[in-house]
Amino acid sequence: MPIPDPKRYTVTAALIYANGPIHIGHLAGCYIPADIYVRYLRSKGKEVAFISGTDEHGVPITIRAKKEGLTPQQVVDKYYAQIDAAFKDLGISFDIYSRTSKAVHHETSQEIFKDLYDKHVFVEETTEQYFDETAEQFLADRYIVGTCPVCANPNAYGDQCERCGSTLSPLELKDPRSMLSGAKPILKATKNWYLPLDTMQPDIENYINSHTEWKTNVFGQCQSWLKDGLKPRAMTRDLDWGISVPLPDTEGKVLYVWFEAPIGYISATKDWLIQKNGTDEGWKKWWQPTAPGEETKLVHFIGKDNIVFHCIIFPAMLMAEGNYILPDNVPANEFMNLEGDKISTSRNWAVWLHEYLDELPNKQDVLRYVLTANAPETKDSEFTWKDFQTRNNSELVGIYGNFINRAIVLTQKFCESKVPARGALQEIDEIALKDLAEFPARIAESLETYRFREALTLIMDLARSGNKYLAETQPWHAIKTDPERVNTILNIALQISATLSIVSEPVLPFTAAKIQEQLGMTNITWEHAGNQDLLSPGQPVLEAKLLFEKIEDHVIEQQIQKLHDAKRMNELEGKTVTAIKPEIQYDDFGKMDIRVATIVAAENVPKSKKLLKLLVNIGIEQRTVLSGISEHFSAEEVIGKKVLYLANLAPRKMMGLESHGMILMAEDRDGSLAFVQPGKEVWNGGTVN
């Protein structure tokens, strides 16, 4: 089913919080699908504005700032640069990747808020909100945690439970506590402005019900919200980081991040035109088209947790304003899990894009391919490194890359590196050319209806058909008896390769560029795909270069181990320092005789897993000490160590041996031990005061 004209499209990928790196869940959720769709549209000659940016307000930013000891502005500056660079390296073809901290966004958001205020859209209400008496401030939703009323997760946020995905309000949480102080918050009166979604529900229902073609997971979630009945939602918050409310006597109040963040698509369009032309003139044709035949189709690519904001709240805002187009489609994906567990940035259970690009260089298309093949289009999916390896080695190397390489290498070998002329066709050739002509339309239909996994399967089926064609025609044998027949076979194989480069470009842009360079293809559009005469006889073919390389086991094992190491370190970071023991007097400390000593001999204690028998020189004599450190140090490596030794500890019998004194050790967060040693060379027997 072809996309109905218009020729112009505004395509957005969800703004992402600039409070940390971007990971594969984000990519699979909306950025790669959006890029595939945009690249396809452009190859069809459509006019496209591909818009996204960083969401630089809201509580997650302030939480990260406190954690890193930075200001919120320093945090967003840091992560914007990192995310922007990573997107570019992955080939995400944004026209603009903007920022909500820019003046153009603040101005646009305030203008729309003021317009709705002047139209009496908002309802002004004084309500009781949670307030932290210790921190002396109102608590935004994300500064409140408690037990989820749906799944009993004890660490659900005030706006959403990350375990079950339920959208919440702070008052629904059981046993709420402040993330600032840990104290139980109190309720305190404050004034805010609400979007009356309850009175707007009939218009929202009409809008949703006019889009029954939306993905079932999206349409179903919207219907669930409508069935439960929409409730007014505050469009302002009591915070000190964000866009100021443009009304008198509102100091300390900012626009709700989910009010202003979607407006970021509009302000980013203005930002794009300003950077491109020096003025934002022309932005309205993307958002407020009025001329006949100049319609713009708006498509939002988002993740599951953003459906309500893009399908209900943002459209409600635009309807109330009255001049903007509404989203034509919102092809949201579900969640992608990782190695059997939910991706969690707080637990560092994630594959970070910037690290992937650094550790697996020149494998952008491998990641794009695997995330597309496993995309959570209608239900949650999972990324595993073993599947990543299998898809690369079996599919990209063994099927796709193998076919292209064979077609080009055989052309170099048998046809002097030039596209041969096609001769008389046999039935097998006619079938191959018929399939070639049909594949692009089938792939296009899948892309146009946001079924990207299906489109990728068809692309690989085209590569499989090319391999099958070569295997059945066997040009390496035919060359001995019928060189003209080989010319026909390789001409068809190269035509398949050329079309394969076109239809796979939206998913594999770096690979497609390499193929087209090798085949001398220029000024190519989607309309050329399936053409059996796309490459002209005599056209030079450059030297074959491998498109993909096999990924070895040790590379995958390193990535899996890295994940588990990061998880372990995160668990250790949450480990608290042992409470201080009861107070003692100086005289109590003075009774301890701590001296510098040297370990002069060491051996394992038979039948003991923990004990080492140490001989220590304490200056005036040598003593035997039994120390439970053999799980951390070998007998050989401790000999010669300078240590601190408690000399006047009463003797103690262990494993039939008598231990005199104690070696002082420090225990690290992970349970490992370290010797406590003097900062410089000190003689044996030197005292610690």
For each residue, the residues with C-beta under 8 A, 3 or more apart:
1: 445 448 449
2: 444 448
3: 297 448
4:
5:
6: 9 293 294 295 296 297
7: 45 46 47
8: 46 47 48 285 286 289 294 295 296 297
9: 6 38 41 46 47 48 49 296 297 298 299
10: 48 49 51 265 269 286 287 296 297 298 299 325
11: 34 37 38 41 48 49 50 51 299 301
12: 34 50 51 52 265 298 299 300 301
13: 30 31 34 35 50 51 52 92 94 301 302
14: 29 30 52 300 301 302 303 306 310
15: 52 53 54 55 100 261 262 264 265
16: 22 26 52 54 55 83
17: 20 54 55 56 58 60 61
18: 54 55 56 61 75 76 79 80 83 99
19: 60 61 63 64 75 76 79
20: 17 64 79 345
21: 79 82 83 86 352 353 354 355
22: 16 26 27 31 83 86 87 352 353 354
23: 26 27 343 345 350 351 352 353
24: 27 28 336 338 343 350 351 353 356 367 371 383
25: 28 29 303 335 336 338 343 350
26: 16 22 23 29 30 31 303
27: 22 23 24 31 32 90 353 367 371
28: 24 25 32 33 333 336 371 374 375 376 381 383
29: 14 25 26 302 303 304 333 335 336 376
30: 13 14 26 33 34 301 302 303 332 333
31: 13 22 26 27 34 35 52 87 92 301
32: 27 28 35 36 92 368 371 372 375
33: 28 30 36 37 301 331 333 372 375 450 452
34: 11 12 13 30 31 37 38 50 52 301
35: 13 31 32 38 39 50 91 92 93 506
36: 32 33 39 40 372 447 452 455 506 507
37: 11 33 34 40 41 299 301 447 450 452 506
38: 9 11 34 35 41 42 48 50 93
39: 35 36 42 43 93 505 506 509
40: 36 37 43 44 444 447 448 506 526
41: 9 11 37 38 44 46 48
42: 38 39 45 46 48 93
43: 39 40 502 505 506 525 526
44: 40 41 525 526 527
45: 7 42 525 527
46: 7 8 9 41 42
47: 7 8 9
48: 8 9 10 11 38 41 42 95
49: 9 10 11 95 96 269 272 286
50: 11 12 13 34 35 38 93 94 95 96
51: 10 11 12 13 94 95 96 98 265 268 269 272
52: 12 13 14 15 16 31 34 94 96 97 98 265 268
53: 15 96 97 98 99 100 264 268
54: 15 16 17 18 76 79 80 83 84 97 98 99 100
55: 15 16 17 18 58 100 257 261 264
56: 17 18 61 72 76 80 99 100 101
57: 61 100 101 241 242 243 254 257 260 261
58: 17 55 61 62 140 142 241 242 257 261
59: 62 63 140 141 142 143 239 257
60: 17 19 63 64 142
61: 17 18 19 56 57 58 64 65 72 75 76 241
62: 58 59 65 66 72 239 241
63: 19 59 60 66 67 142 143 179
64: 19 20 60 61 67 68 75
65: 61 62 68 70 71 72 74 75
66: 62 63 69
67: 63 64
68: 64 65 75
69: 66
70: 65 74 75 78
71: 65 74 75
72: 56 61 62 65 75 76 241
73: 76 77 101
74: 65 70 71 77 78
75: 18 19 61 64 65 68 70 71 72 78 79
76: 18 19 54 56 61 72 73 79 80 99 101
77: 73 74 80 81
78: 70 74 75 81 82
79: 18 19 20 21 54 75 76 82 83
80: 18 54 56 76 77 83 84 99
81: 77 78 84 85
82: 21 78 79 85 86 354
83: 16 18 21 22 54 79 80 86 87 97
84: 54 80 81 87 88 97
85: 81 82 88 89 354
86: 21 22 82 83 89 90 353 354 357
87: 22 31 83 84 90 92 94 97
88: 84 85 91 92
89: 85 86 357 364
90: 27 86 87 353 357 364 367 368
91: 35 88 364 365 368 509 510
92: 13 31 32 35 87 88
93: 35 38 39 42 50 509
94: 13 50 51 52 87 97
95: 48 49 50 51 272
96: 49 50 51 52 53 268 269 271 272 275
97: 52 53 54 83 84 87 94
98: 51 52 53 54 102 105 264 267 268 271 272
99: 18 53 54 56 76 80 102 105
100: 15 53 54 55 56 57 105 260 261 264 267
101: 56 57 73 76 105 106
102: 98 99 105 106 267 271
103: 106 107
104: 107 108 267 270 271 274 280
105: 98 99 100 101 102 108 109 243 260 263 264 267 268 271
106: 101 102 103 109 110 243
107: 103 104 110 111 267
108: 104 105 111 112 263 266 267 270
109: 105 106 112 113 243 255 259 260 263 267
110: 106 107 113 114 243 244 246 255
111: 107 108 114 115
112: 108 109 115 116 263 266 317 321
113: 109 110 116 117 235 245 246 255 259 260
114: 110 111 117 118 246 247
115: 111 112 118 119 321
116: 112 113 119 121 122 317 320 321
117: 113 114 120 121 122 193 247
118: 114 115
119: 115 116 320 321
120: 117
121: 116 117 195 196 320
122: 116 117 193 194 195 196 235
123: 193 194 196 232
124: 191 192 193 194
125: 191 192 193 194 232
126: 189 190 191
127: 189 190 192
128: 187 188 189 190
129: 138 139 170 187 188 189 190 192 238
130: 138 139 144 158 170 176 178 185 186 187 188
131: 137 138 139 185 186 187 188
132: 135 136 137 138 139 143 178 180 181 183 185
133: 136 183 185 186
134: 178 180 181 183
135: 132 178 180 181
136: 132 133
137: 131 132 180 238 240
138: 129 130 131 132 188 190 237 238 239
139: 129 130 131 132 143 144 158 170 178 179 180 185
140: 58 59 143 144 158 237 238 239
141: 59 144 157 158 159 169 170
142: 58 59 60 63 157 158 159 179
143: 59 63 132 139 140 158 178 179 180
144: 130 139 140 141 157 158 170 173 176 177 178 179 185
145: 155 156 157 158 173 176 177 179
146: 154 156 158 170 173 174 175 176 177
147: 152 153 154 156 173 174 175
148: 151 152 153 154 156 161 163 164 166 168 173 174
149: 168 172 173 174
150: 161 164 166
151: 148 156 161 163 164 166
152: 147 148
153: 147 148 156 161 162 163 164
154: 146 147 148 175
155: 145
156: 145 146 147 148 151 153 160 161 162 163 166 168 173
157: 141 142 144 145 160 161 162 168
158: 130 139 140 141 142 143 144 145 146 168 169 170 173 176
159: 141 142 167 168 169 170
160: 156 157 165 166 167 168 305
161: 148 150 151 153 156 157 164 165 166 168
162: 153 156 157 165 342 344
163: 148 151 153 156 342
164: 148 150 151 153 161
165: 160 161 162 304 305 335
166: 148 150 151 156 160 161
167: 159 160 308
168: 148 149 156 157 158 159 160 161 172 173
169: 141 158 159 172
170: 129 130 139 141 144 146 158 159 173 176
171:
172: 149 168 169
173: 144 145 146 147 148 149 156 158 168 170 176
174: 146 147 148 149
175: 146 147 154 184
176: 130 144 145 146 158 170 173 184 185
177: 144 145 146 182 183 184 185
178: 130 132 134 135 139 143 144 181 182 183 184 185
179: 63 139 142 143 144 145 182
180: 132 134 135 137 139 143
181: 132 134 135 178
182: 177 178 179
183: 132 133 134 177 178
184: 175 176 177 178
185: 130 131 132 133 139 144 176 177 178
186: 130 131 133
187: 128 129 130 131
188: 128 129 130 131 138
189: 126 127 128 129
190: 126 127 128 129 138 238
191: 124 125 126
192: 124 125 127 129 234 235 236 237 238 253
193: 117 122 123 124 125 234 235 236 245
194: 122 123 124 125 232 233 234 235
195: 121 122 200 232 233 234 235 259 313 316 317 320
196: 121 122 123 199 200 232
197: 200 201 204 230 231 232 233 312 313 316
198: 201 229 230 231 232
199: 196
200: 195 196 197 203 204 230 316 319 320
201: 197 198 204 205 226 229 230
202: 205 206
203: 200 206 207 316 319
204: 197 200 201 207 208 226 230 312 315 316 319
205: 201 202 208 209 226
206: 202 203 209 210
207: 203 204 210 211 315 319 326
208: 204 205 211 219 222 223 226 311 312
209: 205 206 212
210: 206 207
211: 207 208 214 219 328 329
212: 209 219
213: 329
214: 211 218 219 222 329 330 331
215: 218 219 331 332 377 378 450
216: 219 220 378
217: 220 221 304 332 334 378 379
218: 214 215 221 222 307 311 330 331 332
219: 208 211 212 214 215 216 222 223
220: 216 217 223 224
221: 217 218 224 225 304 307 308 311
222: 208 214 218 219 225 226 307 308 311 312
223: 208 219 220 226 227
224: 220 221 227 228
225: 221 222 228 230 308 312
226: 201 204 205 208 222 223 229 230
227: 223 224
228: 224 225
229: 198 201 226
230: 197 198 200 201 204 225 226 312
231: 197 198
232: 123 125 194 195 196 197 198
233: 194 195 197 256 313
234: 192 193 194 195 237 256
235: 113 122 192 193 194 195 255 256 259
236: 192 193 245 250 253 254 255 256 259
237: 138 140 192 234 242 253 254 255 256 257
238: 129 137 138 140 190 192 252 253
239: 59 62 138 140 242 252 253 254
240: 137 252 254
241: 57 58 61 62 72 254
242: 57 58 237 239 254 255 257 260
243: 57 105 106 109 110 254 255 260
244: 110 250 253 254 255
245: 113 193 236 250 253 254 255
246: 110 113 114
247: 114 117 250
248:
249:
250: 236 244 245 247 253
251:
252: 238 239 240
253: 192 236 237 238 239 244 245 250
254: 57 236 237 239 240 241 242 243 244 245
255: 109 110 113 235 236 237 242 243 244 245 259 260
256: 233 234 235 236 237 259 260
257: 55 57 58 59 237 242 260 261
258: 261 262 309 313
259: 109 113 195 235 236 255 256 262 263 313 317
260: 57 100 105 109 113 242 243 255 256 257 263 264
261: 15 55 57 58 100 257 258 264 309
262: 15 258 259 265 309 310 313 314 317
263: 105 108 109 112 259 260 266 267 317
264: 15 53 55 98 100 105 260 261 267 268
265: 10 12 15 51 52 262 268 269
266: 108 112 263 269 270 283 287 324
267: 98 100 102 104 105 107 108 109 263 264 270 271
268: 51 52 53 96 98 105 264 265 271 272
269: 10 49 51 96 265 266 272 273 280 283 286 287
270: 104 108 266 267 273 274 280 283
271: 96 98 102 104 105 267 268 274 275 280
272: 49 51 95 96 98 268 269 275 276
273: 269 270 276 277 279 280 281 282 283
274: 104 270 271 277 278 279 280
275: 96 271 272
276: 272 273
277: 273 274 281 282
278: 274
279: 273 274
280: 104 269 270 271 273 274 283
281: 273 277
282: 273 277 285 286
283: 266 269 270 273 280 286 287
284: 287 288 289 290
285: 8 282 288 289 291 294 296
286: 8 10 49 269 282 283 289 296
287: 10 266 269 283 284 296 298 324 325
288: 284 285 323 324 325
289: 8 284 285 286 294 295 296 325
290: 284 294
291: 285 294
292:
293: 6
294: 6 8 285 289 290 291
295: 6 8 289 325
296: 6 8 9 10 285 286 287 289 325
297: 3 6 8 9 10 328
298: 9 10 12 287 325 326 327 328
299: 9 10 11 12 37 327 328 329 330 331
300: 12 14 310 327 329 330 331 332
301: 11 12 13 14 30 31 33 34 37 331 332
302: 13 14 29 30 306 307 310 330 332 333
303: 14 25 26 29 30 306 332 333 334 335
304: 29 165 217 221 307 332 333 334 335 376
305: 160 165
306: 14 302 303 309 310 332
307: 218 221 222 302 304 310 311 330 332
308: 167 221 222 225 311 312 313
309: 258 261 262 306 312 313 314
310: 14 262 300 302 306 307 313 314 315 327 330 332
311: 208 218 221 222 307 308 314 315 327 330
312: 197 204 208 222 225 230 308 309 315 316
313: 195 197 233 258 259 262 308 309 310 316 317
314: 262 309 310 311 317 318 327
315: 204 207 310 311 312 318 319 326 327
316: 195 197 200 203 204 312 313 319 320
317: 112 116 195 259 262 263 313 314 320 321
318: 314 315 321 324 325 326
319: 200 203 204 207 315 316 322 326
320: 116 119 121 195 200 316 317
321: 112 115 116 119 317 318 324
322: 319
323: 288
324: 266 287 288 318 321
325: 10 287 288 289 295 296 298 318 328
326: 207 298 315 318 319
327: 298 299 300 310 311 314 315 330
328: 211 297 298 299 325
329: 211 213 214 299 300 450
330: 214 218 299 300 302 307 310 311 327
331: 33 214 215 218 299 300 301 450
332: 30 215 217 218 300 301 302 303 304 306 307 310
333: 28 29 30 33 302 303 304 336 375 376 377
334: 217 303 304 376 377 378 379 380 381
335: 25 29 165 303 304 342 343 376 380
336: 24 25 28 29 333 343 371 374 375 376 380 381 382 383
337: 340 341 342 343 380 381 382 383
338: 24 25 341 342 343 349 350 351 382 383 384 563
339: 349 382 383 384 385 560 563
340: 337 382 384
341: 337 338 344 349
342: 162 163 335 337 338 349
343: 23 24 25 335 336 337 338 349 350
344: 162 341 347 348 349 350
345: 20 23 348 350
346: 570
347: 344 567 570
348: 344 345 566 567 569 570
349: 338 339 341 342 343 344 563 566 567 570
350: 23 24 25 338 343 344 345
351: 23 24 338 355 356 383 559 563
352: 21 22 23 355 356
353: 21 22 23 24 27 86 90 356 357
354: 21 22 82 85 86 357 358
355: 21 351 352 358 359
356: 24 351 352 353 359 360 363 367
357: 86 89 90 353 354 360 361 364
358: 354 355 361
359: 355 356 559
360: 356 357 363 366 367 555
361: 357 358
362:
363: 356 360 366 367 392
364: 89 90 91 357 367 368 510
365: 91 368 369 396 507 508 509 510 511 548
366: 360 363 369 370 388 391 392 396 548 551
367: 24 27 90 356 360 363 364 370 371
368: 32 90 91 364 365 371 372 507 508 509
369: 365 366 372 373 391 392 395 396 456 507 508
370: 366 367 373 374 383 387 388 391 392
371: 24 27 28 32 336 367 368 374 375 383
372: 32 33 36 368 369 375 452 453 456 507
373: 369 370 391 395 453 456
374: 28 336 370 371 381 382 383 387 453
375: 28 32 33 333 336 371 372 381 452 453
376: 28 29 304 333 334 335 336 379 380 381
377: 215 333 334 450 451 452 453
378: 215 216 217 334
379: 217 334 376
380: 334 335 336 337 376
381: 28 334 336 337 374 375 376
382: 336 337 338 339 340 374 387
383: 24 28 336 337 338 339 351 370 371 374 387 388
384: 338 339 340 387 388
385: 339 388 389 556 559 560
386: 389 390 556
387: 370 374 382 383 384 390 391
388: 366 370 383 384 385 391 392 551 556
389: 385 386 392 393 551 553 555 556
390: 386 387 393 394 395
391: 366 369 370 373 387 388 394 395 396
392: 363 366 369 370 388 389 395 396 397 548 550 551
393: 389 390 396 397 398 550 551
394: 390 391 397 398 399
395: 369 373 390 391 392 398 399 400 460
396: 365 366 369 391 392 393 399 400 401 547 548
397: 392 393 394 400 401 402 548 549 550
398: 393 394 395 401 402
399: 394 395 396 402 403 460 463 464 467
400: 395 396 397 403 404 460 463 500 504 511 547 548
401: 396 397 398 404 405 546 547 548
402: 397 398 399 405 406 467
403: 399 400 406 407 463 466 467 470 493 496 497 500
404: 400 401 407 408 463 497 500 515 547
405: 401 402 408 409 544 546 547
406: 402 403 409 410 467 470 493
407: 403 404 410 411 466 470 490 493 494 496 497
408: 404 405 411 412 494 497 518 519 541 544
409: 405 406 412 413 544
410: 406 407 413 414 415 470 475 476 490 493
411: 407 408 414 415 417 418 419 420 490 493 494 541
412: 408 409 415 416 417 541 543 544
413: 409 410
414: 410 411 475 479 483 486 490
415: 410 411 412 418 419 420 486 487 490 541
416: 412
417: 411 412 540 541 542 543
418: 411 415 537 538 539 540 541
419: 411 415 491 494 535 536 537 538 539 540 541
420: 411 415 486 487 488 490 491 537
421: 487 491 537 538
422: 425 487 488 491 492 537
423: 484 485 487 488
424: 488
425: 422 429 430 433 488
426: 429 430
427: 430 431
428: 431 432 469 472 473
429: 425 426 432 433 488 489 492
430: 425 426 427 433 434
431: 427 428 434 435
432: 428 429 435 436 465 469 492 496
433: 425 429 430 436 437 492 495 532
434: 430 431 437 438
435: 431 432 438 439 462 465
436: 432 433 439 462 492 495 496 499 530 532
437: 433 434 440 530 532
438: 434 435 441 442 530
439: 435 436 442 443 458 461 462 499 503 529 530
440: 437 443 444 499 502 503 526 529 530
441: 438 444 445 530
442: 438 439 445 446 458
443: 439 440 446 447 455 458 459 462 503
444: 2 40 440 441 447 448 526
445: 1 441 442 448 449
446: 442 443 449 451 452 454 455 458
447: 36 37 40 443 444 450 451 452 455 506
448: 1 2 3 40 444 445
449: 1 445 446
450: 33 37 215 329 331 377 447
451: 377 446 447 454 455
452: 33 36 37 372 375 377 446 447 455 456 507
453: 372 373 374 375 377 456 457
454: 446 451 457 458
455: 36 443 446 447 451 452 458 459 507
456: 369 372 373 452 453 459 460 507
457: 453 454 460 461
458: 439 442 443 446 454 455 461 462
459: 443 455 456 462 463 500 503 504 507
460: 395 399 400 456 457 463 464
461: 439 457 458 464 465
462: 435 436 439 443 458 459 465 466 496 499 500 503
463: 399 400 403 404 459 460 466 467 500
464: 399 460 461 467 468
465: 432 435 461 462 468 469 496
466: 403 407 462 463 469 470 493 496 497 500
467: 399 402 403 406 463 464 470 471
468: 464 465 471 472
469: 428 432 465 466 472 473 489 492 493 496
470: 403 406 407 410 466 467 473 474 475 489 493
471: 467 468 474
472: 428 468 469
473: 428 469 470 478 489
474: 470 471 477 478
475: 410 414 470 478 479 485 486 489 490 493
476: 410 479
477: 474 480
478: 473 474 475 481 482 485 486 489
479: 414 475 476 482 483 486
480: 477
481: 478
482: 478 479 485 486
483: 414 479 486 487
484: 423 487 488
485: 423 475 478 482 488 489
486: 414 415 420 475 478 479 482 483 489 490
487: 415 420 421 422 423 483 484 490 491
488: 420 422 423 424 425 429 484 485 491 492
489: 429 469 470 473 475 478 485 486 492 493
490: 407 410 411 414 415 420 475 486 487 493 494
491: 419 420 421 422 487 488 494 495 535 537
492: 422 429 432 433 436 469 488 489 495 496 532
493: 403 406 407 410 411 466 469 470 475 489 490 496 497
494: 407 408 411 419 490 491 497 498 519 535 541
495: 433 436 491 492 498 499 531 532 533 534 535
496: 403 407 432 436 462 465 466 469 492 493 499 500
497: 403 404 407 408 466 493 494 500 501 515 519
498: 494 495 501 502 515 516 519 521 528 534 535
499: 436 439 440 462 495 496 502 503 528 529 530 531 534
500: 400 403 404 459 462 463 466 496 497 503 504 515
501: 497 498 504 505 511 512 515 516 519 521 524
502: 43 440 498 499 505 512 524 525 526 528 529
503: 439 440 443 459 462 499 500 506 526 529
504: 400 459 500 501 507 508 511 512
505: 39 43 501 502 508 509 512 513
506: 35 36 37 39 40 43 447 503 509
507: 36 365 368 369 372 452 455 456 459 504
508: 365 368 369 504 505 511 512
509: 39 91 93 365 368 505 506 512 513
510: 91 364 365 513 514
511: 365 400 501 504 508 514 515 547 548
512: 501 502 504 505 508 509 515 516
513: 505 509 510 516 517
514: 510 511 517 518 545 547
515: 404 497 498 500 501 511 512 518 519 521 547
516: 498 501 512 513 519 520 521 522 524
517: 513 514 520 521 542
518: 408 514 515 541 542 543 544 545
519: 408 494 497 498 501 515 516 535 539 541 542
520: 516 517 535 539 540 541 542
521: 498 501 515 516 517 524 534 535
522: 516
523:
524: 501 502 516 521 528
525: 43 44 45 502 528
526: 40 43 44 440 444 502 503 529
527: 44 45
528: 498 499 502 524 525 531 534
529: 439 440 499 502 503 526
530: 436 437 438 439 440 441 499
531: 495 499 528 534
532: 433 436 437 492 495
533: 495 536
534: 495 498 499 521 528 531
535: 419 491 494 495 498 519 520 521 539
536: 419 533 539
537: 418 419 420 421 422 491
538: 418 419 421
539: 418 419 519 520 535 536
540: 417 418 419 520
541: 408 411 412 415 417 418 419 494 518 519 520
542: 417 517 518 519 520
543: 412 417 518
544: 405 408 409 412 518
545: 514 518
546: 401 405 549
547: 396 400 401 404 405 511 514 515
548: 365 366 392 396 397 400 401 511
549: 397 546
550: 392 393 397
551: 366 388 389 392 393 555 556
552: 555 556
553: 389 556 557
554: 557 558
555: 360 389 551 552 558 559
556: 385 386 388 389 551 552 553 559 560
557: 553 554 560 561
558: 554 555 561 562
559: 351 359 385 555 556 562 563
560: 339 385 556 557 563 564
561: 557 558 564 565
562: 558 559 565 566
563: 338 339 349 351 559 560 566 567
564: 560 561 567 568
565: 561 562 568 569
566: 348 349 562 563 569 570
567: 347 348 349 563 564 570 571
568: 564 565 571 572 670
569: 348 565 566 572 573
570: 346 347 348 349 566 567 573 574
571: 567 568 574 575
572: 568 569 575 669 670
573: 569 570 669
574: 570 571
575: 571 572 669
576:
577:
578:
579:
580:
581: 584
582:
583:
584: 581 588 589
585: 588 589
586: 589 590
587: 590 591
588: 584 585 591
589: 584 585 586 592
590: 586 587
591: 587 588 648
592: 589 646 648
593: 646 647 648 687
594: 644 645 646 647 664 687 688
595: 618 619 644 645 647 684 685 686 687 688
596: 619 642 643 644 645 678 682 683 684 685 686 687 688
597: 616 617 618 619 642 643 644 645 684 685
598: 616 617 640 641 642 643 684
599: 602 614 615 616 638 639 640 641 643 663
600: 615 616 617 622 639 640
601: 614 615 639
602: 599 612 613 614 615 635 636 638 639
603: 612 613 635
604: 608 611 612 613 630 635
605: 608 611 612 613 626 630 655 657
606: 655
607: 655
608: 604 605 611 630 655
609: 630 631
610: 628 629 630 631
611: 604 605 608 626 627 628 630 654 655
612: 602 603 604 605 626 627 628 629 630 633 635 638
613: 602 603 604 605 624 625 626 657
614: 599 601 602 624 625 626 627 638 663
615: 599 600 601 602 622 623 624 625
616: 597 598 599 600 622 623 625 643 645 661 663
617: 597 598 600 622 684
618: 595 597 621 622 623 645 647 661 684 685
619: 595 596 597 683 684 685 686
620: 685
621: 618
622: 600 615 616 617 618
623: 615 616 618 647 660 661
624: 613 614 615 657 658 659 660
625: 613 614 615 616 645 659 660 661 662 663
626: 605 611 612 613 614 652 654 655 657 659
627: 611 612 614 662 663 665
628: 610 611 612
629: 610 612 632 633 638 663 665 673
630: 604 605 608 609 610 611 612 633 634 635
631: 609 610
632: 629 672 673
633: 612 629 630 637 638 673
634: 630 637 638
635: 602 603 604 612 630 638 639
636: 602 639
637: 633 634
638: 599 602 612 614 629 633 634 635 641
639: 599 600 601 602 635 636
640: 598 599 600
641: 598 599 638 675 677
642: 596 597 598 675 677 678 681 682
643: 596 597 598 599 616 663 664 675 676 677
644: 594 595 596 597 663 664 676 677 678 688
645: 594 595 596 597 616 618 625 661 662 663 664
646: 592 593 594 649 661 662 663 664
647: 593 594 595 618 623 661
648: 591 592 593 661
649: 646 652 660 661 662
650:
651: 658 659 660
652: 626 649 658 659
653: 656 657 658 659
654: 611 626 657 659
655: 605 606 607 608 611 626
656: 653
657: 605 613 624 626 653 654
658: 624 651 652 653
659: 624 625 626 651 652 653 654 662
660: 623 624 625 649 651
661: 616 618 623 625 645 646 647 648 649
662: 625 627 645 646 649 659
663: 599 614 616 625 627 629 643 644 645 646 675
664: 594 643 644 645 646 675 676
665: 627 629 673 674 675 676
666: 673 674 675 676
667: 671 672 673
668: 671 672 673 674
669: 572 573 575
670: 568 572
671: 667 668
672: 632 667 668
673: 629 632 633 665 666 667 668
674: 665 666 668
675: 641 642 643 663 664 665 666
676: 643 644 664 665 666
677: 641 642 643 644
678: 596 642 644 681 682 686
679:
680:
681: 642 678
682: 596 642 678 686
683: 596 619 686
684: 595 596 597 598 617 618 619
685: 595 596 597 618 619 620
686: 595 596 619 678 682 683
687: 593 594 595 596
688: 594 595 596 644
689:
